[in-house]
Amino acid sequence: MTNPNSSTTNRIYFLDAVRAFAILMMLQGHFIDTLLNPIYKDTNNLIYNIWHYFRGITAPIFFTISGLVFMYLLLKAKSKGTDNVRIKKGVERGLMLIGIGYILRIPFLDWLYGNFNSYFLIIDVLQCIGLSLLILITLYLLFLKNTRILSFVLLSIGCFSFLYNPAYKDASFNFLPLFLANYFTKANGSVFTILPWFGYVSYGAFLAIIFYKYLHKKYFKPIIISLFLAIGIFLMEYSSWALMQLYHLTEIQIFKDSAYFNYLFTRLGNVLVVFSLFYSLENYLKQAIITKIGERTLSIYFIHFVIIFGSFIGIGLKNFYYHSLTPTQAIIGALVFIVVVCLISFHYVKTNAFVYRQIRKLYFKLKG
């Protein structure tokens, strides 16, 4: 690939803003969903439905932005001839995320008393993102000489993982060891599985190639904003209709099945609309606070998980207020919770890069 001009080395600030938005939505989503009394989770209530809908956007944004940022930085490193360093860091980061994901679920107190179970083997967002980074690195190494093929592969993976979700979503994968099966099925309690969620990472990585190749073009920003908005609205409003048209045209059953179970393409549309909004407002989003939040997603996730779910010590907010708050209490509590977690992250924990660096140092010390 020819190297774009130097303007591509500029920071894309809207990515920081999107990451900050996603992590803050996750904070309030976990707080309210865990602590709000179920009697208030009324699907006939407009306010609750709006909150529930927007909460559903959080994970797709998180996975898509993860793929976009990682692949974009990898391509930038390639243009500088430092992609080997970036790959090494990416492998370490992927493995660290997987490890941290498991550690957060380990019931240390139960283990001290000799109570062991397989619950800590369930898969959550960190393991999925960590494995996704390792898969992206593998695909990059396979197709680094031709980014057009890489683009096609990433786009195909995204499409097929979404399209065939009805075919594999209920599979138990019981022929695999539990440790591996949990990456593919929710039957054992996993919150996220590599499919279909790697599909969002693939779409993000595909967008990264577009940004890398065309960011320096004069009218790239207004064009990509318009495309994000147009494609996003189409996916939100007409993707099921389009799938049914493909079914009538080809009589291939998977198109019909996907049309009747179509939340993945719809959520991708939500993601693109959010991208268009944040990219349009990029000039107003270059604030230090947004950048700080975007740089601390790992530490914020770690802190919030400990406070709510009581990782390590087994005592968190869930132990005291599980499904007990009123809507007013939940909203006020969520706002306070967001502020507290961010303050802890800003003043007592460093950036993601710092956290990774310290874990890396600890690993090498243990390795000797």
Long-range contacts (C-beta under 8 A, 24 or more apart in sequence): 1-75, 1-78, 1-147, 1-213, 3-79, 4-79, 4-212, 4-213, 4-214, 4-215, 4-216, 5-216, 7-215, 7-216, 8-76, 8-79, 8-211, 8-212, 8-215, 8-216, 9-76, 12-72, 12-211, 12-215, 12-282, 13-282, 13-285, 13-286, 13-290, 13-291, 14-275, 14-278, 14-279, 14-281, 14-282, 14-285, 15-65, 15-68, 15-69, 15-72, 15-294, 16-285, 16-290, 16-291, 16-293, 16-294, 16-295, 17-278, 17-281, 17-282, 17-285, 17-290, 17-294, 18-61, 18-65, 18-274, 18-275, 18-278, 18-294, 19-65, 19-69, 19-293, 19-294, 19-297, 20-290, 20-293, 20-294, 21-61, 21-274, 21-278, 22-58, 22-61, 22-62, 22-65, 22-297, 23-62, 23-293, 23-294, 23-297, 23-300, 23-301, 24-293, 24-338, 25-54, 25-55, 25-57, 25-58, 25-61, 26-58, 26-59, 26-62, 26-301, 26-304, 27-300, 27-304, 27-334, 27-337, 27-338, 27-341, 28-334, 28-335, 28-337, 28-338, 29-55, 29-58, 30-304, 30-308, 31-308, 31-317, 31-330, 31-333, 31-334, 31-337, 32-330, 32-331, 32-334, 34-308, 34-309, 34-317, 34-318, 34-322, 34-323, 35-317, 35-318, 35-321, 35-322, 35-323, 35-324, 35-325, 35-330, 35-333, 36-323, 36-325, 36-327, 36-330, 37-323, 37-324, 37-325, 37-326, 38-323, 40-326, 40-327, 40-330, 56-263, 56-267, 56-270, 57-267, 57-270, 57-271, 57-274, 59-125, 59-192, 59-197, 60-200, 60-267, 60-268, 60-270, 60-271, 61-270, 61-271, 61-274, 62-125, 62-129, 63-128, 63-129, 63-132, 63-197, 63-198, 63-200, 63-201, 63-204, 64-200, 64-201, 64-203, 64-204, 64-207, 64-268, 64-271, 65-204, 66-129, 66-132, 66-133, 66-201, 66-204, 67-132, 67-136, 67-200, 67-201, 67-202, 67-203, 67-204, 67-205, 67-207, 67-208, 68-204, 68-205, 68-207, 68-208, 68-211, 69-204, 69-208, 70-133, 70-136, 70-205, 70-208, 71-136, 71-140, 71-204, 71-205, 71-208, 71-209, 72-208, 72-211, 72-212, 74-136, 74-137, 74-140, 75-147, 75-208, 75-209, 75-212, 76-212, 78-144, 83-144, 87-137, 87-140, 87-141, 89-356, 90-133, 90-134, 90-136, 90-137, 91-133, 91-134, 91-137, 92-356, 92-360, 93-130, 93-133, 93-356, 94-130, 94-131, 94-132, 94-133, 94-134, 94-137, 95-130, 95-134, 96-130, 96-356, 96-359, 96-360, 97-126, 97-127, 97-129, 97-130, 97-133, 97-298, 98-126, 98-127, 98-130, 98-131, 99-130, 100-126, 100-298, 100-302, 100-359, 101-125, 101-126, 101-127, 101-130, 102-127, 103-311, 104-302, 104-305, 104-306, 104-309, 104-311, 105-311, 106-311, 106-312, 107-314, 108-312, 108-313, 108-314, 109-313, 109-314, 110-314, 118-178, 118-188, 119-189, 121-178, 121-179, 121-182, 121-188, 122-182, 122-188, 122-189, 122-190, 122-191, 123-182, 123-183, 123-190, 123-191, 123-192, 123-193, 123-194, 124-190, 124-191, 124-192, 125-191, 125-192, 125-301, 126-301, 127-183, 127-192, 128-183, 128-192, 128-193, 128-194, 128-197, 128-198, 129-201, 131-183, 131-194, 131-198, 132-194, 132-197, 132-198, 132-201, 135-198, 135-201, 136-201, 136-205, 139-205, 147-209, 147-213, 150-209, 151-206, 151-209, 151-210, 154-202, 154-203, 154-205, 154-206, 154-209, 155-202, 155-203, 155-206, 157-198, 157-199, 157-202, 158-199, 158-200, 158-202, 158-203, 158-206, 159-199, 161-195, 161-196, 161-198, 161-199, 161-202, 162-196, 162-199, 162-258, 162-264, 162-265, 162-268, 163-254, 163-255, 163-258, 164-254, 164-258, 165-195, 165-196, 165-258, 165-261, 165-264, 166-254, 166-257, 166-258, 166-260, 166-261, 167-254, 167-257, 168-195, 169-196, 169-261, 196-264, 199-264, 200-268, 200-271, 203-268, 203-271, 221-279, 224-279, 225-276, 225-279, 225-280, 226-276, 228-272, 228-273, 228-275, 228-276, 228-279, 229-272, 229-273, 229-276, 231-269, 231-272, 232-268, 232-269, 232-270, 232-271, 232-272, 232-273, 232-275, 232-276, 233-269, 233-273, 234-269, 235-265, 235-266, 235-268, 235-269, 235-272, 236-266, 236-269, 236-270, 236-273, 237-269, 239-265, 239-266, 239-269, 240-265, 240-266, 292-346, 293-342, 295-351, 295-352, 295-353, 296-342, 296-345, 296-346, 296-349, 296-351, 296-352, 297-352, 298-352, 298-355, 298-356, 299-345, 299-349, 299-350, 299-351, 299-352, 299-355, 300-341, 300-342, 300-345, 302-349, 302-355, 303-341, 303-344, 303-345, 303-349, 304-337, 304-341, 307-337, 307-340, 307-341
